Amino acid sequence: MTQLSRPLLAKFIIASSLLVLVVVLILGTTSSGLSPDVKPRKVTEKISFSERLNDHPTQLGGFVRQEKILRGDTFNKLFTRLKISNSKLLQFLTNTPKGQNKIKLIAGESLMTTSDDNGELLSMFLIRRNGLATEIKETIEGFIATEAQLETRYLFGSGVIESSLYAALDSAGISDELGSEMADILSSEIDFNRDLRSGDRFSVIYTAKYLRGTYVSYGQIQALEFINKARKYRAYVFIDPKSGQPSYYDVQGENIKNAFLKSPLKFSRVTSGFSKRRLHPVLKKWRAHKGIDYGARPGTPIMATGKGKITYRGTKGAYGRFIEIRHANGISTRYAHMSKYAKGLKKGSRVDQGQVIGFVGSSGMATGPHLHYEFLVRGKQINPSKAVPAPGPPINAQLRKNFDEQTARSAELLEKLYKSNVK
């Protein structure tokens, strides 16, 4: 949540008006909208303004550390990253049948620990995706594992970009992780590698998971406003009651996800644009550059910009490790200079929009790690930044009334957030 740099009286007035709206937001929401699994009275009491308004972990009686569980992780590896040295606990988690039955490591979930001033472990929590947490603690009889219920809260905040999106999120007291989510939601509208400017603004409403009053992780963005180069973009989540899958729409119910993302990398820098004449960095000759180069760290995930079928996967001359994907309507995309491919992909594999297909490298004729990306229409390379992709499907007509009611409440709060952040 954002800190409002205003006099105390103004802050109190803004806080009061927002709290009144939050009460309406929560009490009037259906199961497909902004409704946490707790009683509204309890939630509205806890969503309040104070001098410390952020979603970063506070102390649970000590210092908090949290590590996301990666594919192939073991408790040994996690203990090293968390700076834990406790052989008895490790024995319980790895060799005791009771511990093995309770504690299973699943990629994407996380392990959180608290310790005292001397570094002694106080508690450990395995944060699950299903809204639960497994608490591991030591008793007189030894270690035990018990289930703890996570609480869902609604948070909201806004900020202004001065140097970077992440710096603005930090100033607003909002988790950095939310920046990647914002970029993903608006990836068809804004190229977060090239389009962000100083003075751009954002407001966001999102859920977060709490454990005993301590922030654990963000849940899902419910509504988002981003003002980029004076143009306003808004996105509202709506969960399909049949599939249970969330999608994002504008206020008219149009799907904000286009057939193609504006960039195959979430965050990077453009090192060379589409050009009819460019001095080649290796050959030192003037020639056309019919794609866009994105400079990024080795190993940065590369996403398929659209849904399609892989027609080429392998080494291809100066391109190095290379993937070409065929999409609908005679469109193809190419990805070159990869360090490696995502597991399980081969010629003929079908991929979804946003799916990781490989990782940035410098294979082939490259002076450094980057991704060379091409966009082709009927075999001819065109400027990806000028391509006009088709939009995704709009909101189902039968669900439009429900969507409009939900969006109206979110839009009102976004408007208040914007006004509170305008100096």
C-alpha positions in Angstrom: 0.0 0.0 0.0 1.2 3.4 -0.7 2.4 6.1 1.8 0.7 9.4 1.2 3.0 12.3 1.6 0.4 14.8 2.8 -0.4 16.7 6.0 -2.0 14.6 8.7 -5.5 16.0 8.3 -5.5 15.4 4.5 -4.2 11.9 5.1 -7.0 11.2 7.6 -9.6 12.4 5.2 -8.3 10.3 2.3 -7.9 7.3 4.6 -11.5 7.6 5.8 -13.0 7.9 2.3 -11.0 4.9 1.1 -12.0 2.8 4.0 -15.7 3.6 3.4 -15.3 2.4 -0.2 -13.5 -0.7 0.9 -16.4 -1.6 3.1 -18.7 -1.3 0.1 -16.2 -3.2 -2.1 -16.1 -6.2 0.2 -19.8 -6.3 1.4 -21.1 -6.0 -2.2 -18.8 -8.5 -4.0 -19.9 -11.8 -5.4 -17.9 -15.1 -5.4 -16.5 -14.3 -8.8 -15.2 -10.9 -7.8 -13.4 -9.2 -4.9 -14.5 -11.4 -2.0 -12.0 -12.8 0.6 -12.7 -16.0 2.6 -13.1 -14.1 5.8 -15.9 -12.0 7.4 -16.2 -8.5 5.9 -16.1 -6.8 9.3 -12.8 -8.5 10.2 -11.2 -7.6 6.9 -12.3 -3.9 6.9 -10.9 -3.5 10.4 -7.5 -4.7 9.2 -7.3 -2.7 6.0 -6.4 0.6 7.5 -4.0 3.5 7.0 -1.1 4.0 9.3 2.4 5.5 9.2 3.7 2.1 8.0 1.7 1.1 4.9 3.4 -1.6 2.9 3.1 -5.3 2.2 6.6 -6.3 3.1 7.1 -9.0 5.8 7.1 -7.6 9.4 8.6 -9.4 12.3 6.9 -12.4 13.8 8.8 -12.0 17.0 12.1 -11.9 15.2 13.8 -11.6 11.8 11.9 -13.0 8.8 13.5 -14.8 5.8 11.6 -16.3 2.9 12.8 -18.5 0.0 10.8 -19.7 -3.0 11.0 -23.4 -3.6 12.6 -24.2 -7.0 12.4 -27.3 -9.1 14.9 -29.9 -7.7 15.2 -28.1 -4.3 15.9 -30.1 -1.1 15.8 -29.0 2.5 19.5 -29.0 2.5 19.6 -26.4 -0.3 16.9 -24.3 1.2 18.6 -24.3 4.6 21.8 -23.0 2.9 19.9 -20.2 1.2 18.0 -19.4 4.5 21.3 -19.5 6.5 19.9 -22.2 8.8 22.1 -24.6 10.7 19.9 -27.0 12.6 20.8 -30.7 12.3 17.8 -31.9 14.4 15.3 -30.0 12.3 16.9 -31.3 9.1 16.7 -34.9 10.5 13.0 -34.4 11.3 12.2 -33.1 7.8 14.2 -35.6 5.8 14.4 -38.8 7.8 11.5 -38.9 10.2 8.4 -40.6 8.7 6.1 -38.1 10.5 8.0 -35.2 8.9 8.0 -36.8 5.5 4.3 -37.3 5.6 3.7 -33.7 6.5 6.3 -31.8 4.6 6.6 -32.0 0.8 8.5 -29.5 -1.3 6.5 -28.2 -4.3 8.1 -25.8 -6.8 6.5 -22.4 -6.6 5.6 -22.6 -2.9 7.9 -21.0 -0.3 9.6 -21.6 3.0 9.6 -18.8 5.6 11.6 -18.7 8.8 11.8 -16.4 11.8 14.9 -16.1 14.1 15.9 -14.0 17.1 18.6 -11.4 17.4 21.2 -14.2 17.9 20.2 -16.0 14.8 18.4 -18.8 16.7 15.5 -20.3 14.7 12.1 -19.5 16.3 9.7 -20.9 13.7 9.4 -22.2 10.2 6.4 -22.1 7.8 5.9 -23.8 4.5 3.6 -21.5 2.6 1.2 -23.5 0.4 -0.7 -22.4 -2.7 -4.0 -23.7 -1.4 -4.3 -20.9 1.3 -2.8 -23.0 4.0 0.6 -23.0 5.7 2.4 -25.9 7.5 4.1 -24.7 10.7 7.1 -26.6 12.0 8.1 -25.9 15.6 10.1 -27.5 18.4 8.4 -28.7 21.6 9.7 -30.6 24.6 9.0 -33.8 22.9 10.7 -32.7 19.6 9.6 -31.1 16.4 6.0 -31.2 15.2 4.2 -30.0 12.1 0.7 -28.5 12.2 -1.5 -26.7 9.7 -2.1 -23.0 9.9 -4.8 -21.0 8.0 -3.7 -18.1 5.9 -5.8 -14.9 5.8 -6.7 -13.1 2.6 -6.7 -9.3 2.7 -7.3 -6.7 0.0 -4.5 -4.1 -0.4 -4.3 -1.2 -2.7 -1.7 1.4 -3.6 -0.4 3.8 -6.2 2.8 5.4 -7.3 4.7 7.5 -9.8 7.7 6.3 -11.8 10.7 8.5 -11.5 13.6 6.2 -12.2 12.1 2.7 -12.6 9.0 0.7 -12.0 10.6 -1.2 -9.2 11.8 1.9 -7.4 8.3 3.3 -7.6 6.8 0.1 -6.2 9.4 0.2 -3.3 8.5 3.9 -2.6 4.9 3.0 -2.5 5.5 0.0 -0.1 4.3 -2.5 -2.7 6.1 -5.9 -3.2 8.5 -5.9 -6.2 6.9 -9.2 -7.3 3.8 -7.2 -8.3 5.8 -5.4 -11.0 6.3 -8.6 -13.0 2.6 -9.3 -12.7 1.6 -5.8 -13.9 3.9 -6.2 -16.9 2.4 -9.6 -17.7 -1.2 -8.3 -17.5 -0.5 -5.3 -19.8 2.0 -7.0 -22.0 -0.2 -6.6 -25.1 -0.7 -2.9 -24.5 2.7 -1.6 -23.1 6.2 -2.7 -23.9 7.7 -2.5 -20.4 11.2 -2.6 -22.0 10.8 0.5 -24.1 7.6 2.4 -23.3 8.0 3.4 -19.6 8.6 7.1 -18.9 9.4 9.3 -15.9 6.0 10.6 -14.7 4.0 7.4 -15.6 1.6 6.5 -12.8 0.0 3.3 -11.6 -2.7 2.3 -9.1 -3.4 -1.3 -8.2 -5.9 -3.3 -6.1 -4.7 -6.8 -5.1 -5.1 -9.6 -2.7 -2.4 -10.7 -0.3 -1.9 -13.6 2.1 -1.2 -13.0 5.8 -0.1 -15.3 8.6 -0.9 -14.1 12.1 -0.8 -10.5 10.9 2.3 -10.9 8.9 2.4 -10.4 5.1 3.4 -13.7 3.3 2.9 -13.1 -0.4 0.7 -11.3 -2.9 -2.2 -13.2 -4.3 -3.8 -11.8 -7.5 -4.2 -8.3 -9.0 -7.9 -7.5 -9.0 -7.8 -4.2 -10.8 -5.0 -2.1 -12.3 -4.6 1.3 -13.8 -1.4 2.4 -15.6 -0.9 5.8 -17.2 1.9 5.5 -19.8 2.9 8.6 -21.9 -0.4 10.3 -20.9 -2.5 7.3 -22.1 -4.6 5.5 -19.5 -4.9 1.7 -19.4 -7.2 -0.2 -17.0 -7.5 -3.9 -16.5 -10.1 -5.8 -14.3 -9.9 -9.4 -13.4 -12.9 -11.7 -13.9 -12.9 -15.3 -13.1 -14.9 -17.6 -15.3 -17.4 -19.5 -13.1 -17.1 -22.6 -15.2 -13.4 -22.9 -15.8 -12.3 -21.0 -12.7 -9.6 -19.3 -14.8 -9.0 -15.5 -14.4 -8.7 -13.2 -17.4 -8.3 -9.4 -17.6 -10.6 -7.0 -19.5 -11.1 -3.3 -20.0 -14.2 -1.5 -18.7 -16.0 -2.3 -22.0 -15.5 -6.1 -21.4 -12.9 -6.4 -24.1 -10.0 -8.8 -23.5 -6.8 -6.8 -23.0 -4.7 -9.8 -24.0 -3.9 -9.6 -27.7 -2.9 -12.5 -29.9 0.7 -11.4 -29.4 2.7 -9.9 -26.6 4.6 -6.7 -27.3 7.9 -8.3 -26.0 9.2 -11.8 -25.5 11.0 -10.7 -22.3 9.3 -9.2 -19.3 12.2 -6.8 -18.5 15.3 -6.0 -20.6 16.7 -3.2 -22.8 16.5 -2.8 -26.5 20.0 -2.8 -27.9 19.1 -2.7 -31.6 15.8 -1.9 -33.2 14.2 -2.9 -36.6 16.2 -1.1 -39.3 16.7 -1.2 -43.1 20.4 -0.3 -42.6 22.6 -1.1 -39.6 26.3 -1.6 -39.0 26.6 -5.2 -38.1 28.6 -5.5 -34.8 30.5 -8.6 -35.9 30.7 -8.4 -39.7 31.3 -4.6 -39.6 29.2 -4.2 -42.7 26.0 -2.2 -43.3 23.0 -4.4 -43.7 19.3 -4.6 -42.8 18.4 -5.6 -39.3 14.9 -7.2 -39.6 14.2 -7.8 -36.0 14.7 -6.4 -32.5 17.6 -7.2 -30.2 16.9 -7.3 -26.4 19.9 -7.2 -24.2 19.5 -9.2 -21.0 21.4 -11.3 -18.5 22.3 -14.9 -19.6 19.5 -17.3 -18.5 16.7 -14.7 -18.6 13.5 -16.6 -19.6 12.2 -16.1 -23.2 8.4 -16.2 -23.7 6.5 -17.2 -26.8 4.7 -14.0 -27.8 1.7 -15.9 -29.2 0.1 -19.3 -29.3 1.3 -21.6 -32.0 3.3 -24.6 -33.1 7.1 -24.9 -33.2 8.3 -25.5 -36.7 12.1 -25.3 -36.0 14.1 -26.0 -32.9 17.8 -26.3 -33.2 21.0 -24.5 -34.3 20.7 -22.4 -37.3 23.9 -20.7 -38.5 24.4 -17.2 -37.3 21.2 -17.4 -35.3 22.7 -20.0 -32.9 20.2 -21.8 -30.9 17.0 -20.9 -32.6 13.2 -21.5 -32.4 10.6 -20.6 -35.0 6.9 -20.7 -34.1 4.0 -20.7 -36.6 0.9 -18.9 -35.5 -2.5 -18.4 -37.2 -3.1 -16.1 -40.2 0.2 -16.6 -41.8 2.2 -15.2 -38.9 5.5 -16.6 -37.6 7.9 -15.5 -34.8 11.6 -16.3 -34.4 13.9 -16.4 -31.3 17.7 -16.6 -31.7 21.0 -16.7 -29.8 19.5 -18.8 -26.9 21.7 -20.4 -24.3 19.4 -23.3 -24.0 15.8 -24.4 -24.7 13.0 -25.0 -22.2 12.6 -28.7 -21.3 10.2 -30.9 -23.3 10.1 -28.7 -26.4 10.7 -30.0 -29.9 9.6 -29.5 -33.5 5.9 -30.0 -33.5 5.3 -28.9 -29.9 2.4 -26.6 -29.3 3.1 -23.6 -27.1 0.8 -21.0 -25.4 1.2 -17.3 -25.2 3.6 -16.4 -22.4 5.1 -19.9 -22.2 8.8 -20.0 -21.5 10.5 -21.6 -24.6 14.2 -20.9 -23.8 16.7 -18.7 -22.1 18.8 -15.7 -23.2 22.4 -16.5 -24.4 25.0 -15.6 -26.9 25.1 -18.6 -29.3 25.7 -18.1 -32.9 27.0 -14.8 -34.2 26.6 -12.6 -31.2 28.9 -10.2 -29.3 27.1 -10.7 -26.0 24.0 -12.2 -24.3 20.8 -11.0 -26.0 17.7 -12.2 -27.8 17.1 -11.5 -31.4 13.4 -11.5 -32.1 11.6 -11.5 -35.5 8.0 -11.1 -36.5 7.0 -12.4 -39.9 3.8 -12.1 -41.9 3.5 -14.6 -44.8 7.3 -15.0 -44.7 8.2 -11.3 -44.7 9.9 -9.8 -41.6 8.1 -6.7 -40.4 8.7 -4.4 -37.4 7.3 -6.2 -34.3 6.5 -2.9 -32.6 4.2 -1.9 -35.5 2.4 -5.2 -35.8 -1.3 -5.0 -35.1 -2.4 -8.3 -33.5 -6.0 -9.4 -33.1 -7.5 -9.1 -29.6 -8.6 -12.0 -27.4 -12.3 -12.9 -26.9 -14.5 -10.4 -25.0 -16.4 -11.1 -21.8 -19.2 -13.6 -22.2 -22.5 -11.8 -22.8 -24.2 -13.9 -20.1 -21.7 -12.8 -17.5 -21.7 -9.1 -18.6 -24.0 -7.9 -15.8 -21.9 -9.5 -13.1 -18.8 -8.1 -14.7 -20.2 -4.6 -14.9 -21.2 -4.6 -11.2 -17.7 -5.8 -10.1 -15.9 -3.4 -12.4 -17.9 -0.3 -11.2 -16.7 -0.9 -7.6 -13.1 -1.4 -8.6 -13.2 1.6 -11.0 -14.4 3.9 -8.2 -11.5 2.8 -5.9 -9.0 3.2 -8.7 -10.2 6.8 -9.2 -9.8 7.6 -5.5 -6.3 6.1 -5.5 -5.3 8.2 -8.5 -6.6 11.4 -6.9 -4.8 10.6 -3.7 -1.5 10.3 -5.5 -1.7 13.5 -7.7 0.3 16.3 -6.1 
